[in-house]
């Protein structure tokens, strides 16, 4: 089958890998409009459940991902720079540039043609068929992101609905290395500003800043020159950053202020085209699940192509099962993003109670959960929990047949 993937992100590249692994006879071309290595983000997060699936699907790329991964343990919630609440959990993060390099190299090794600086016209799908010069395709995978120009040009074909979130946010980096996933909420004269920080690569962490529109304009972030705005954020989060500077550009491009774009489609399929990853759906970045869902999409589509008797049947199966699998997650994401858009109503609490509200922002919990949350604020209990989590990581790695393999930061942070 001749397959063209538009977009060179995790969804397209991992689909190409997954499809080639199942049928080496597929002729797959990935078209990416940007130069190789030009990704404008920082770190992405993954968890053991995703790693288990990736190891079963393609061990080589999974091992290469883990070789570039950094461990974070526990979550810390800092309030007003003076109070701290603790939440459980651990995860692994990998630089987005490193992830794309791993996937592109693996895809190329399997015989996929990856073309960079190869833009596709917005009108390539306008007449229901793919028209991009000399390339012919039996299947077109549209994976060019949440703001997909190909999808939007024929949005009625997919029943596309776009909703822009209320809060502005910005993805930054810092030389401050976090060992835990860190939330920090600071009060300014114009209102609350908060951040999310986690390790990304050697000596660098991802640092996302968010606030309400009123605070954004009240602080002058809508009018300040970019560098002045970054300097202001450094002052606001000086304690969280331990005096380290914020890195305001990635791959030479200044990080812009954004508003989250929720993408929903009534169908992911039209004729011989299929939407994949963020072009098909988005979940709020505070869930940390965007890359996971993109890669799971890729596996599901490749599996459908292998198992179904025709291309039409495969696309229909993927469309139906994929949208069903995302329904609950998208509902939870909407609830979570709404929580952050009205976070002021919770900020009169102490850090422990606030951390509990943050943790369960997407749904209610039985009363005993709160009692356990209180218990885990004590250092001996948290240390015991870390031991349990370390054992769990070892056990899951052993099940993957990877017991001798240790991600970067694991020994240092354990």
C-alpha positions as CSV (number, residue, x, y, z in Angstrom):
1,X,0.0,0.0,0.0
2,X,1.2,3.5,-0.8
3,X,0.8,5.7,2.3
4,X,1.6,9.4,2.7
5,X,1.8,10.9,6.1
6,X,1.5,14.7,6.3
7,X,3.3,16.0,9.4
8,X,6.5,14.7,11.0
9,X,5.5,14.6,14.7
10,X,5.1,11.5,17.0
11,X,1.8,10.4,15.5
12,X,3.0,10.2,11.9
13,X,6.4,8.8,12.6
14,X,5.2,6.2,15.1
15,X,2.4,5.1,12.7
16,X,5.0,4.7,9.9
17,X,7.1,2.5,12.3
18,X,4.1,0.5,13.4
19,X,2.8,0.0,9.9
20,X,6.2,-1.0,8.5
21,X,6.7,-3.5,11.4
22,X,3.4,-5.2,10.4
23,X,4.0,-5.1,6.6
24,X,7.3,-4.2,5.2
25,X,5.7,-4.0,1.8
26,X,4.0,-0.7,2.6
27,X,5.5,2.3,0.7
28,X,5.4,5.0,3.3
29,X,6.5,8.7,2.9
30,X,6.4,11.2,5.7
31,X,6.2,14.9,4.6
32,X,7.3,17.5,7.2
33,X,7.3,21.2,6.4
34,X,10.0,22.2,8.9
35,X,13.7,21.3,8.7
36,X,15.0,18.2,10.5
37,X,15.3,18.8,14.2
38,X,13.2,22.0,14.2
39,X,10.7,21.3,17.0
40,X,9.4,24.2,19.0
41,X,8.7,22.5,22.3
42,X,10.5,21.1,25.4
43,X,9.8,17.9,27.2
44,X,7.0,15.4,26.8
45,X,5.9,13.0,29.6
46,X,5.2,9.3,29.5
47,X,4.4,6.7,32.1
48,X,4.9,2.9,32.6
49,X,1.6,2.0,31.0
50,X,2.6,3.6,27.7
51,X,6.1,2.2,27.9
52,X,4.7,-1.3,28.3
53,X,2.7,-0.9,25.1
54,X,5.6,0.7,23.2
55,X,7.9,-2.2,24.1
56,X,5.4,-4.7,22.9
57,X,4.9,-2.8,19.6
58,X,8.5,-1.9,18.7
59,X,11.2,-2.7,21.2
60,X,14.0,-0.9,19.3
61,X,12.4,2.5,19.4
62,X,11.1,2.0,23.0
63,X,14.6,1.3,24.2
64,X,16.0,4.3,22.4
65,X,13.3,6.5,24.0
66,X,14.2,5.2,27.5
67,X,17.9,5.9,26.8
68,X,17.0,9.6,26.6
69,X,14.5,9.7,29.4
70,X,14.6,11.3,32.8
71,X,12.8,10.2,35.9
72,X,10.7,12.4,38.1
73,X,9.3,11.2,41.4
74,X,6.4,12.6,43.4
75,X,4.6,15.8,42.7
76,X,5.1,19.0,44.8
77,X,2.5,21.8,45.0
78,X,3.9,25.1,46.2
79,X,1.6,27.8,47.3
80,X,2.6,31.4,47.8
81,X,6.2,30.3,47.9
82,X,5.9,29.3,51.6
83,X,3.6,26.2,51.7
84,X,4.0,22.8,50.1
85,X,1.6,19.9,49.5
86,X,2.7,16.5,48.1
87,X,1.0,14.2,45.7
88,X,2.0,10.7,44.6
89,X,3.2,9.5,41.2
90,X,6.2,9.2,39.0
91,X,6.9,9.4,35.3
92,X,9.5,9.8,32.7
93,X,10.2,12.8,30.4
94,X,12.1,13.0,27.2
95,X,13.1,16.1,25.1
96,X,10.7,16.5,22.2
97,X,13.6,16.9,19.9
98,X,15.1,13.7,21.1
99,X,11.9,11.8,20.8
100,X,11.5,13.0,17.2
101,X,15.1,12.0,16.4
102,X,14.6,8.5,17.8
103,X,11.4,8.0,15.8
104,X,12.7,9.4,12.6
105,X,15.9,7.3,12.7
106,X,13.9,4.2,13.5
107,X,11.4,4.9,10.7
108,X,14.2,5.5,8.2
109,X,15.9,2.2,9.3
110,X,12.7,0.4,8.5
111,X,12.5,1.8,5.0
112,X,10.2,4.8,5.5
113,X,11.1,7.9,3.4
114,X,11.1,11.0,5.7
115,X,11.2,14.2,3.7
116,X,11.9,17.5,5.5
117,X,11.2,21.0,4.3
118,X,8.4,19.4,2.2
119,X,5.3,21.5,2.7
120,X,1.9,20.3,1.4
121,X,-0.5,22.8,0.0
122,X,-3.6,23.6,2.1
123,X,-5.7,22.6,-0.8
124,X,-4.2,19.1,-1.2
125,X,-7.4,17.4,-0.1
126,X,-9.9,19.9,-1.5
127,X,-11.4,17.6,-4.1
128,X,-11.5,14.5,-1.9
129,X,-8.3,13.1,-3.3
130,X,-4.7,13.8,-2.4
131,X,-2.8,16.1,-4.7
132,X,0.8,16.8,-3.8
133,X,2.9,16.8,-7.0
134,X,4.4,13.5,-7.9
135,X,3.2,11.5,-4.9
136,X,0.3,9.1,-5.3
137,X,-1.3,7.5,-2.2
138,X,-3.8,4.8,-1.4
139,X,-4.0,6.2,2.1
140,X,-3.3,9.8,3.4
141,X,-2.6,10.2,7.1
142,X,-3.3,13.8,8.2
143,X,-1.1,14.3,11.2
144,X,0.0,18.0,11.0
145,X,-1.1,19.0,14.5
146,X,-4.0,20.7,16.2
147,X,-4.0,23.6,13.8
148,X,-4.0,21.3,10.8
149,X,-4.3,23.4,7.6
150,X,-5.3,20.4,5.5
151,X,-8.1,19.4,7.9
152,X,-9.3,23.0,8.3
153,X,-9.5,23.5,4.6
154,X,-12.1,20.7,4.4
155,X,-13.4,21.0,8.0
156,X,-16.9,20.1,7.0
157,X,-15.8,16.7,5.8
158,X,-14.7,15.8,9.3
159,X,-17.3,17.8,11.3
160,X,-14.4,19.7,12.9
161,X,-15.1,21.8,16.1
162,X,-12.4,24.0,17.5
163,X,-12.7,25.7,20.9
164,X,-10.0,28.0,22.3
165,X,-9.3,27.9,26.0
166,X,-9.5,31.0,28.2
167,X,-6.1,31.0,29.9
168,X,-2.8,32.1,28.1
169,X,0.2,29.9,28.7
170,X,3.8,29.7,27.5
171,X,6.3,26.8,27.2
172,X,9.7,27.7,28.5
173,X,12.9,26.0,29.7
174,X,15.1,26.5,32.7
175,X,18.5,25.3,34.0
176,X,16.8,24.6,37.3
177,X,16.6,20.7,37.4
178,X,13.5,19.5,39.1
179,X,13.5,16.0,40.6
180,X,9.7,16.1,41.2
181,X,6.9,17.3,39.0
182,X,6.4,20.7,40.4
183,X,3.4,23.1,40.5
184,X,4.0,26.6,41.9
185,X,1.2,29.2,42.4
186,X,2.3,32.8,43.1
187,X,0.1,35.7,43.8
188,X,0.9,39.1,42.2
189,X,-0.8,42.5,42.3
190,X,-2.7,41.5,39.2
191,X,-3.8,38.0,40.3
192,X,-2.4,34.5,40.4
193,X,0.3,33.0,38.1
194,X,1.3,29.4,38.2
195,X,3.8,27.0,36.6
196,X,4.5,23.4,35.9
197,X,8.1,22.2,36.0
198,X,9.7,18.8,35.3
199,X,13.1,17.5,34.1
200,X,13.7,17.3,30.4
201,X,17.3,16.7,29.6
202,X,20.8,17.1,31.1
203,X,20.7,20.3,33.1
204,X,17.4,21.5,31.6
205,X,13.7,21.4,32.7
206,X,10.5,22.2,31.1
207,X,8.7,25.2,32.7
208,X,5.2,26.0,31.6
209,X,3.6,29.3,32.9
210,X,-0.2,29.9,32.9
211,X,-2.5,32.6,34.2
212,X,-5.9,34.1,33.7
213,X,-6.5,36.7,30.9
214,X,-7.1,39.4,33.5
215,X,-3.7,38.6,35.2
216,X,-2.0,38.5,31.8
217,X,-3.1,42.0,30.8
218,X,-2.8,43.3,34.4
219,X,0.9,42.3,34.5
220,X,1.4,43.9,31.0
221,X,2.4,40.6,29.5
222,X,0.3,41.4,26.4
223,X,2.3,44.5,25.7
224,X,5.8,44.0,27.2
225,X,8.6,43.1,24.8
226,X,9.2,39.4,24.9
227,X,12.4,39.5,26.9
228,X,11.0,41.9,29.4
229,X,8.0,39.5,29.9
230,X,10.4,36.6,30.5
231,X,12.4,38.7,33.0
232,X,9.1,39.4,34.9
233,X,8.3,35.7,35.1
234,X,11.8,35.0,36.4
235,X,11.2,37.5,39.3
236,X,7.7,36.0,40.0
237,X,9.1,32.5,40.2
238,X,12.6,33.3,41.6
239,X,12.1,31.0,44.6
240,X,10.8,28.1,42.5
241,X,13.7,28.6,40.1
242,X,16.3,28.9,42.8
243,X,17.6,32.0,40.9
244,X,18.1,30.2,37.6
245,X,17.1,31.9,34.4
246,X,14.3,31.0,32.1
247,X,15.1,29.9,28.5
248,X,12.7,31.7,26.3
249,X,13.5,30.2,22.9
250,X,13.7,26.7,21.5
251,X,15.6,26.0,18.3
252,X,16.1,29.7,17.8
253,X,12.5,30.7,17.9
254,X,11.0,32.7,20.8
255,X,8.4,30.8,22.7
256,X,5.0,32.4,22.0
257,X,2.1,32.9,24.4
258,X,-0.7,30.5,23.4
259,X,-4.2,29.4,24.3
260,X,-5.1,25.8,24.3
261,X,-7.0,24.6,21.3
262,X,-9.5,21.8,21.9
263,X,-10.0,19.8,18.7
264,X,-13.0,17.5,18.2
265,X,-14.2,15.9,15.0
266,X,-17.4,14.0,14.3
267,X,-15.4,11.6,12.2
268,X,-11.7,11.1,11.7
269,X,-12.2,9.6,8.2
270,X,-13.1,11.0,4.8
271,X,-12.6,9.0,1.6
272,X,-9.0,7.6,1.8
273,X,-7.8,10.1,4.4
274,X,-7.6,9.7,8.1
275,X,-6.9,12.2,10.9
276,X,-4.3,11.1,13.5
277,X,-3.0,12.6,16.8
278,X,-3.7,16.3,17.5
279,X,-5.3,16.8,14.1
280,X,-8.0,14.4,15.2
281,X,-8.3,15.3,18.9
282,X,-6.6,17.2,21.7
283,X,-6.6,16.8,25.4
284,X,-5.6,19.6,27.7
285,X,-1.8,19.8,28.3
286,X,-2.3,19.5,32.1
287,X,-3.3,15.9,31.6
288,X,0.2,15.2,30.1
289,X,-1.4,12.6,27.7
290,X,-1.0,14.2,24.2
291,X,2.0,12.2,23.1
292,X,0.5,9.0,24.6
293,X,-2.8,9.3,22.7
294,X,-0.9,10.2,19.5
295,X,1.2,7.0,19.7
296,X,-1.7,4.8,20.7
297,X,-3.6,6.2,17.6
298,X,-0.6,5.1,15.5
299,X,-0.6,1.6,16.9
300,X,-4.4,1.2,16.6
301,X,-4.4,2.4,12.9
302,X,-1.5,0.1,12.0
303,X,-3.2,-2.8,13.7
304,X,-6.5,-2.1,11.8
305,X,-4.7,-2.0,8.5
306,X,-3.2,-5.4,9.3
307,X,-6.3,-7.1,10.5
308,X,-9.1,-5.8,8.4
309,X,-9.9,-7.2,4.9
310,X,-9.9,-3.8,3.1
311,X,-8.7,-0.2,3.5
312,X,-12.3,1.0,3.9
313,X,-12.9,-1.5,6.7
314,X,-9.7,-0.6,8.5
315,X,-10.4,3.1,8.4
316,X,-14.0,2.5,9.6
317,X,-12.8,0.3,12.5
318,X,-10.1,2.8,13.5
319,X,-12.5,5.8,13.3
320,X,-15.1,4.0,15.5
321,X,-12.8,2.5,18.1
322,X,-10.5,5.5,18.3
323,X,-13.2,8.0,19.0
324,X,-14.8,5.7,21.5
325,X,-11.5,5.3,23.4
326,X,-11.0,9.1,23.6
327,X,-14.5,10.0,24.7
328,X,-13.9,9.7,28.5
329,X,-10.4,11.2,28.3
330,X,-11.6,14.3,26.5
331,X,-14.4,14.8,29.0
332,X,-11.9,14.6,31.8
333,X,-9.6,17.0,30.0
334,X,-12.5,19.5,29.6
335,X,-13.3,19.3,33.3
336,X,-9.6,19.7,34.2
337,X,-9.1,22.7,32.0
338,X,-12.2,24.3,33.4
339,X,-10.7,23.8,36.9
340,X,-7.6,25.8,36.0
341,X,-9.7,28.5,34.3
342,X,-11.5,29.1,37.7
343,X,-8.6,28.2,40.0
344,X,-9.1,31.3,42.1
345,X,-12.0,29.8,43.9
346,X,-9.6,27.1,45.4
347,X,-6.7,29.3,46.3
348,X,-7.9,30.4,49.7
349,X,-7.0,26.9,51.1
350,X,-3.8,25.8,52.6
351,X,-1.3,23.9,50.4
352,X,-2.4,20.5,51.5
353,X,-6.1,21.0,50.8
354,X,-5.3,22.8,47.6
355,X,-3.1,19.9,46.4
356,X,-5.9,17.5,47.1
357,X,-8.3,19.6,45.0
358,X,-5.7,19.8,42.2
359,X,-5.2,16.1,42.2
360,X,-8.8,15.2,41.9
361,X,-9.9,18.1,39.7
362,X,-11.5,15.8,37.1
363,X,-13.9,13.9,39.4
364,X,-15.0,13.1,43.0
365,X,-13.3,10.7,45.3
366,X,-14.4,8.7,48.4
367,X,-13.7,10.3,51.8
368,X,-10.9,7.8,52.6
369,X,-8.9,9.3,49.8
370,X,-8.5,12.6,51.7
371,X,-7.4,10.8,54.9
372,X,-4.7,9.0,52.9
373,X,-3.7,12.3,51.3
374,X,-3.2,13.8,54.8
375,X,-1.1,10.8,55.8
376,X,1.1,11.1,52.8
377,X,2.2,14.6,53.7
378,X,4.5,13.1,56.4
379,X,8.1,12.4,55.3
380,X,8.3,8.8,56.5
381,X,5.1,7.9,54.6
382,X,6.3,9.6,51.4
383,X,9.7,7.7,51.7
384,X,7.8,4.4,52.0
385,X,5.7,5.3,49.0
386,X,8.9,6.0,47.0
387,X,10.3,2.6,47.9
388,X,7.0,1.0,46.7
389,X,7.2,3.0,43.4
390,X,10.8,2.1,42.9
391,X,9.8,-1.6,43.3
392,X,7.0,-1.1,40.8
393,X,9.3,0.4,38.2
394,X,11.8,-2.5,38.6
395,X,9.0,-5.0,38.3
396,X,7.5,-3.5,35.2
397,X,10.9,-3.1,33.6
398,X,11.6,-6.7,34.4
399,X,8.3,-7.7,32.7
400,X,9.4,-5.8,29.6
401,X,12.7,-7.8,29.7
402,X,14.5,-4.6,30.4
403,X,15.7,-5.1,34.0
404,X,19.3,-4.1,33.3
405,X,18.3,-1.0,31.5
406,X,18.1,2.2,33.6
407,X,16.8,5.6,32.3
408,X,18.8,8.7,33.0
409,X,18.2,10.2,36.4
410,X,16.8,6.9,37.9
411,X,19.7,6.2,40.2
412,X,20.2,9.8,41.0
413,X,16.6,10.5,41.9
414,X,15.8,7.2,43.7
